[in-house]
Amino acid sequence: MANLLRNGAIALLLFLGLLAIFPTWSYRIFTYIPVGKWTKQRLQIGLMGEFWLGTQLGLLWTPWAGFGGNFSTSSS
C-alpha cells in the first residue's frame, strides 16, 4: 500500500511538472474540468495566487527539510 501511494504521488508530481513546463497542455486539460463553475466567485490566477501557493508549500516543506530522509526512530 505504501509503495502504491508513493508511486501514485510520484506520477502525479511528474504529470503536474510536465503541465508546468508546457502550459498549452494544461490549458487544454483544464478546459475540460469546469472548476470555475463549482465556486461562487471566479478563480483569479495571477502572481498573488502563485505567491500564496508557494508560501504554503514552503511552510509545509520546512519542518521536513532537515531530516534528510532518515525517518527511523530507533537509536541502534
C-alpha positions as CSV (number, residue, x, y, z in Angstrom):
1,M,0.0,0.0,0.0
2,A,2.8,2.4,0.8
3,N,4.6,1.7,-2.5
4,L,1.3,2.3,-4.4
5,L,0.8,5.6,-2.6
6,R,4.4,6.7,-3.2
7,N,4.3,5.7,-6.9
8,G,1.0,7.5,-7.3
9,A,2.4,10.7,-5.8
10,I,5.5,10.5,-8.0
11,A,3.3,10.1,-11.1
12,L,1.1,13.0,-10.0
13,L,4.1,15.3,-9.4
14,L,5.6,14.3,-12.7
15,F,2.3,15.0,-14.5
16,L,1.9,18.4,-12.8
17,G,5.6,19.2,-13.6
18,L,5.0,18.5,-17.3
19,L,1.9,20.7,-17.2
20,A,4.0,23.5,-15.7
21,I,6.7,23.1,-18.4
22,F,4.1,23.0,-21.2
23,P,1.3,25.5,-20.3
24,T,-0.6,24.8,-23.5
25,W,-1.2,21.2,-22.3
26,S,-2.5,22.5,-19.0
27,Y,-4.9,24.9,-20.7
28,R,-6.2,22.1,-22.9
29,I,-6.7,19.7,-20.0
30,F,-8.2,22.3,-17.6
31,T,-10.8,23.5,-20.2
32,Y,-12.5,20.1,-19.7
33,I,-12.6,20.5,-15.9
34,P,-15.1,23.3,-15.1
35,V,-13.6,24.3,-11.7
36,G,-14.8,27.9,-12.1
37,K,-18.5,26.7,-12.2
38,W,-18.2,24.9,-8.9
39,T,-17.3,28.0,-7.0
40,K,-19.4,31.1,-6.3
41,Q,-16.7,33.6,-7.4
42,R,-14.4,33.5,-10.3
43,L,-11.0,32.0,-9.7
44,Q,-8.2,34.5,-10.1
45,I,-4.9,33.2,-11.5
46,G,-2.0,35.5,-11.1
47,L,1.1,36.3,-9.3
48,M,-0.6,36.7,-5.9
49,G,-2.1,33.3,-6.1
50,E,1.2,31.7,-7.1
51,F,2.9,33.5,-4.3
52,W,0.3,32.2,-1.8
53,L,0.7,28.7,-3.0
54,G,4.5,28.9,-2.8
55,T,4.4,30.2,0.7
56,Q,2.1,27.4,1.8
57,L,4.2,24.7,0.2
58,G,7.3,26.2,1.8
59,L,5.7,26.1,5.2
60,L,4.7,22.5,4.6
61,W,8.1,21.5,3.4
62,T,10.3,23.4,6.0
63,P,9.8,21.0,9.0
64,W,10.8,18.0,6.9
65,A,13.8,19.6,5.1
66,G,16.3,18.9,7.9
67,F,15.6,15.1,8.3
68,G,17.5,14.1,5.1
69,G,15.2,11.1,4.6
70,N,16.2,9.4,7.8
71,F,12.8,8.8,9.5
72,S,13.8,5.9,11.7
73,T,13.2,6.4,15.4
74,S,15.4,3.6,16.7
75,S,18.7,4.5,18.4
76,S,20.7,1.5,17.3
